[in-house]
Amino acid sequence: MSDAPFIERFHGGSPAAVAGRMLLIAVPLTTGTISVARDRSLAADARPAAERWAATGKWQIASVEGRRGVVVIGVLGLPPQPAPTVLRAALDRNGMRDADLEIHLVGGRTHWCPADTDTCTVRDPAIG
């Protein structure tokens, strides 16, 4: 009686099965890593444009994040607010035309500026 079948079963079977298991782990891990890297890059690229935009109205940028390909910016300041469409245009000029933009203003108002457009709409925080 040979120990080979027991050892083969114990170690996970054929090389194809091992490769399949590795792919089950590697593909989502790689996809997640690429997504996180893209979001961080988006935030880093958007910050200078957002700071210039906010300074025109004496506002301050509280946060700049990338979330699944969306640039999310938190802004603090008193009225009047800078025009969200101006920031949308600045991001477009800086190579972020394919990223949606979400601007959260102090007091709860949120502006949504979709990619590839020059318009922004106000979103009701209760709807999300």
C-alpha positions in Angstrom: 0.0 0.0 0.0 1.4 3.4 -1.0 1.1 6.7 0.8 1.0 8.7 -2.5 -2.9 8.9 -2.8 -3.2 10.1 0.8 -0.5 12.7 0.4 -2.0 13.9 -2.9 -5.4 14.4 -1.3 -3.8 16.0 1.8 -1.9 18.5 -0.3 -4.8 19.7 -2.4 -4.7 17.5 -5.4 -3.5 18.3 -8.9 -1.5 21.4 -9.9 -4.5 22.6 -11.9 -6.6 22.6 -8.8 -4.0 24.5 -6.9 -3.7 27.0 -9.7 -7.5 27.4 -9.8 -7.5 28.1 -6.0 -4.8 30.7 -6.4 -6.7 32.4 -9.2 -9.8 32.5 -6.9 -7.7 34.5 -4.5 -5.5 36.5 -6.8 -8.2 37.9 -9.1 -10.3 39.7 -6.5 -7.2 40.8 -4.6 -5.7 42.3 -7.8 -9.0 44.0 -8.7 -9.4 45.5 -5.3 -5.8 46.7 -5.2 -6.2 48.4 -8.6 -9.5 50.0 -7.5 -7.9 51.4 -4.3 -4.9 52.7 -6.2 -7.2 54.4 -8.8 -9.2 56.0 -6.0 -6.1 57.3 -4.2 -4.7 58.7 -7.5 -8.1 60.4 -8.2 -8.1 62.1 -4.8 -4.5 63.2 -5.2 -5.1 64.6 -8.7 -8.3 66.4 -7.6 -7.0 68.1 -4.5 -5.1 71.0 -6.1 -8.0 71.9 -8.4 -10.4 71.6 -5.4 -8.3 73.9 -3.3 -8.0 76.5 -6.0 -11.8 76.3 -6.5 -12.6 76.7 -2.8 -10.2 79.6 -2.4 -12.2 81.7 -4.9 -15.0 81.8 -2.4 -12.9 81.7 0.8 -14.0 78.2 1.4 -11.8 75.4 2.8 -11.5 71.8 1.6 -12.1 69.5 4.5 -11.6 66.2 2.6 -10.9 64.8 -0.9 -11.5 61.2 -1.5 -11.9 58.7 -4.3 -14.7 56.2 -3.8 -15.2 53.6 -6.6 -14.2 56.1 -9.2 -16.1 59.1 -7.8 -14.3 62.2 -6.5 -15.9 63.1 -3.2 -15.0 66.5 -1.8 -16.0 67.9 1.6 -16.1 71.7 1.8 -16.5 74.2 4.6 -17.4 77.9 4.4 -20.0 80.6 4.4 -22.2 81.7 1.5 -21.9 82.5 -1.2 -20.5 79.1 -2.4 -18.3 78.8 -5.4 -20.1 77.3 -8.4 -19.8 73.5 -8.5 -19.7 73.6 -12.3 -16.5 75.5 -12.1 -14.9 72.7 -10.2 -16.4 70.1 -12.6 -14.7 72.0 -15.5 -11.4 72.2 -13.6 -11.4 68.4 -13.0 -12.2 67.8 -16.7 -9.3 70.0 -17.7 -7.0 68.0 -15.4 -7.9 64.6 -17.0 -10.7 63.5 -14.7 -13.5 63.8 -17.3 -14.5 60.1 -16.7 -14.9 60.5 -12.9 -18.2 61.6 -11.3 -18.0 64.4 -8.7 -19.8 64.7 -5.4 -19.4 67.9 -3.4 -20.6 67.9 0.3 -21.1 71.4 1.6 -21.3 72.3 5.3 -25.0 72.2 6.3 -25.8 69.0 4.4 -26.2 70.2 0.8 -24.7 67.8 -1.7 -24.0 68.6 -5.4 -23.8 65.8 -7.9 -21.8 66.5 -11.1 -21.8 63.5 -13.4 -18.8 62.7 -15.6 -18.8 64.0 -19.1 -21.3 66.8 -18.4 -21.1 70.4 -17.5 -24.1 70.4 -15.1 -24.5 69.7 -11.4 -27.7 69.0 -9.4 -28.4 69.3 -5.8 -29.1 66.0 -4.0 -31.4 65.6 -1.1 -29.3 64.1 1.8 -32.4 62.0 2.8 -32.5 60.3 -0.6 -28.7 59.8 -0.9 
